[in-house]
Amino acid sequence: MADHPTRAPGDAVERARAGDPRALARLVSLVEDGAPELRAIMKALAPLAGGARVIGLTGSPGVGKSTVTSALLGGYRQRGLRAGVLAVDPSSPFTGGALLGDRIRMQDHATDEGVFIRSMATRGHLGGLAAATPQAVRVLDAAGFDVIMVETVGVGQAEVAVASLADSTLVVVAPGMGDAVQAAKAGILETGDVFVVNKADKPGAQEAIRDLRTMIAMAPRGPGDWKPPIVSTQAMAGAGIEELAGRIDEHWAWLDSSGEGGRRRLARAREEIAALALAALRQRMSGLPGGSLLDTLAGRVVSGDTDPYAAADELVSAAAG
């Protein structure tokens, strides 16, 4: 078959860039599955990526991340931008697939050819993201999407990994849920570029804004550093979404003018390379003869015959050899 990704990865990429949703979905599936043909596809994608803006959305369950994502999606489509959403969900214990399915909550955009929405399962990966998320972002980027939004799973205090993936990280909180305090505990305060107080019509909204403002003011910042704004929204009604998009625009402008955007993308590439290298190393270690070297080394550590560092060096050497 001429359009099979194994035989013609460039053709699959071109069809995805031309707006073929099936080709794009197929490419993302290959990424999630770690398919053998993925290397050829990534090679074809490499010169095409780098033009998209990546927005990460994180926050505790129930704050309305999907609603904010959907509202922003509508705003970007009104601007004529192609927009993609990678909604990371918990994994089903039975199939390993995405359990919640954020696409169900974004049906207003289901028939829009300029939109691609994909639920991705964490498959046990920590930090609120799926292990394949960086490569899926690269696929959408190379396919010509202007904006890519990555919505984390909503696991609470572990959700800081998205900051290493996104150009702009939105931290969504809601009144009365203690999110401001949790943000400070989790270190999310340092990773958030824009704070969104959603459901701002609910009691306690002003208190949440005040708490966030106080904590942001206490964070150390130098001259020229970005100071995260706080935006109130009622995403279900679309209120505050235009202001939110404007604040994100301001952050993008600061990223470009300060050089921070380039530094973040370099850091993102480092993280992606390191993660792939570690995954390859783990695979090699699991395939060592008999699969017994790790057990042997563990036994030697327990008995005191060697130390963990020396054992790790020996395991790495065996895997590399």
N, C-alpha and C positions, 0 to 999 in steps of 0.2 A: 504494500500500500504506500502510495507516494506521500501521504500525510502522516505516516507513522513517525513519532518523535525519534525512535531509534535510528531510522534510516535518513530522516531529514529534519534535524532539530531546528535548523534555520527556517524551514517552511512552517513548522509549528509555531515558532516565535512570530513570524510575519503574520500568520493568521490571527494570532492573539492581538497583535498590534493593530490589525485591521478591524478589530471589534468582534471577533468570533468568540462568544462566551464559552462554547464547548472546548475550543482549543486552549483557552486560558484556564478553565477548570481542570483540564487534563494535565497541564503543566504544573499547577499547584498540587494536584494529586500525586504526581511523580515526585515532587519535593517532599511531601508528607511521607511517602512510602520509601524514600531513599532509593529510588529505582536505579538500576545500573546505567541507564541512558542519561542520568542526571548530569554527569560530567560534561557530556557533549552539549547538552542544553545550556548549562551555565556558561560554557565557553562562548556559545552564540549570543547569550544575553549580555555578557560583560561590557562590550562597547556601547550598548544601548541604554544602560542604566545610569542613574545619577541626576535625572531631571525632576523627580517627584519630591514633594514635601511630605514628610512623614509626621503624623500627629499620633501621640500615644494618649490613651484615656485610661486612667486608673482610679480606683476608689473601692470602698467597701460594697458588698452586695446590698442592693436595695436603694442605692442613691440615685439611680436613673441614668447610668452610663449609656445604656443602649438607646434611651430616649434622646439624650444629648447628642449621641453619635448620629442618630437618624435625622435630627433637626439640622445639625451641621451639614450633613450630606445633602439635604435639600437646599441649603444656602449655597453650597459650592456648585450644585447643578444649575442654580439660577444664574450663576456667573458664567456658565458654559464650560465649567471644568469637568474633566473626567475624574471620577472619584471611586476609590476602592476601599472596602472595609474588610479587615481580618478580625473576626470576633472570636476570641479564644475562650472556649468553654471547658468545663470539667469533662473528664473522660468517662464514658460508660464503662462500668466494671465488666460488662459482658462482651461488648464489641470493640472497645477501645476508641469508639467514635465520639464526636462532640455530643454532650448530653442535653444541653439546653436549646441549642439551635437559635442563635440570635437572628438568623434570617427570618424567622417567624415574626419577630418583633419589628421588622423593617419592610413589611410587605408593600408599603406605599411606593417603594423604589424598585419593586421586583421586575417590572416590565421596562424599566429605563435602560436603554442600550449603553448609556454612558456611565453606568454603575455596575460594579461587581462586588458582591457580598459573599463572604465565605466564612463558615464556622470551622474552627480548627480545634482539635482536642489536645489537651495538655499532655496526655499519655504519660502521666507521672512526672513531667518536667516541672521543676519548682520556679517560683518567681512570677507567676501569673501569665506566663507565655508558653507556647508550644516550642519544642526544640527547633522545628522547621520554620518558625516565624521569620527569621532574617532572610532566608532564601525565598520564602513566599513574597516578602516585601520586594525583593530584587526582581522577581518575576513580574509583579504588577508595575514596578517602576519601568522596566524594560518594555513592557507592553504599552507604554505611553500614558499611564495615568498621571494626572497632575497632582492629585492629593491622595495619600494613602493613610487611612485611619486604623490604628491597631487598638482594639479594646481588650483590656486584660480580663482575666477570669473572675476577679472579685474575691481574692482569697485573703484580703486584709493586709497584715503587716509585711508579707513577703513580696508585695507587688512593687518592687523598685526596679526590676530588670528592664521594664519598658523604657526607662530613662536612657539606657544605653543604646536603644534601638531607634528612638524618635528624635526628630529635629526639635519638636515642641511637645512637652509633656503636660497634659491637663489632669489635675487632681480634682475629682468630683466628690463633693461632700453634700450632706443633706442635714437640715435642722433636726436637733433632738436625737441624733444618733451617736454623738460623742466623736464625730469624725475629726474634728479639729485636734482634740487631744491625741487620738490615734495617729494622726498624721505626724505629730511631733515625736511620738514614741517610735514610729516606724522609720524615721529618717526621710519620709516622703516630702517633708518641708524643704529639704535641700534639693530634691529632684524635680519638684513642681515648677513649671514655667508660668502657668496660669492656674489659678484656683477658681473653681466653679461651685458656687453655692446653689445647687438645684433645689427645686421645690420651695422656692423663696417665698411663696405665699403661706407657708406653714409657720406655726408659732416657733420661735427660737431662731429664725433666720438671721436677725440682726445680731444676736449673741454669737452665732457661728462666725459671722463676718468680723465682728469685733475681736474674737479670739484669734482668728487667722491673721488679722491685721497686726495684732500685738506680737505674735510669733514671728511673722515676716520681718517686722521692725527689729526684732532681737537678733536675727541672723546676721553674721558678719558679711559685709560686702564692701568691695573697694570702689573707687571712682570709676564710673563707666560700666559697672556691673549691672546686669538686668535685675530689676526689682519686680517680682511677680505681682501682677494685678489680681484683684478679686472681682469676679463677675457674678452677679445674681441672675439666675434664669428660672423660668418655668417652662421647661423644654416641651412638655405635653402641649402647651398653648403656643409655643414658638417664641415666647417672651424672653428677651435678653440674648437671643442667638445671634442677631446681627452685631451687637456689641462684642460678643464673644469672638466672632470671626474677625472683627476689627482688631481686637487685642492680639489674636494669633498673628495677624498680618504685621502688627507692630513688632512682635517677637521675631518674625522672619526677617524683617528689615534690620533689626539689631544683630541677628546672627550674621547677616551679610556684611554689615558695616564694621562689626567688631572682629571679624575673623573667627568667631566661635563656631559658626556653622561648619567651616572647613575642619576645625579641630574635632568637632563631634562626629563628623563623617569618617575621619581618619580613625578615631577611637572605635567607631562602629565596625569598620573593616577589620581592625585588629581583633575585636571580640569574635567576629564571625570566623576569621581564620583560626584563631586559637580553639574555638569550640569544635570546628571540623577536625582539626588536628588531634584534639583529645579524643573525639569520637573514633577516629581511625586507630588511635593507639589502643583504646579499650577493645576495639574489635580484634586487633592483632593479639592482644594479651589473652583474650578469650579463646583464640585459636591456637595457642601454644601447644606443643606435643603433649597429648594426654590431658591437657587442661589442668595438670597437677602442680605446676611450678608455683602458682600462687599459694596453694595449700601447703606445699613443702616449705616455702618461705615463711608463711604464717606460723607453722609449727616451730621453725627455728627461732622466730621472734619470741614466741611464748616460752620456749625453753631457755632463752637467754643466750643462745649461740650467736645471734646477730641482732642488730638494732633495726628499727623500721626504715631508717633512711638508707642504710646499706642494702636492705632487702628491696626497697623501691628502686634503687639504682640497678640492681641485678635484674629485676623484672623489666625495667625499661630497656636495658641492654639486650635482653633476650628478645623482646618485641621488635626492637630496631634491627636486630641481626636477621 
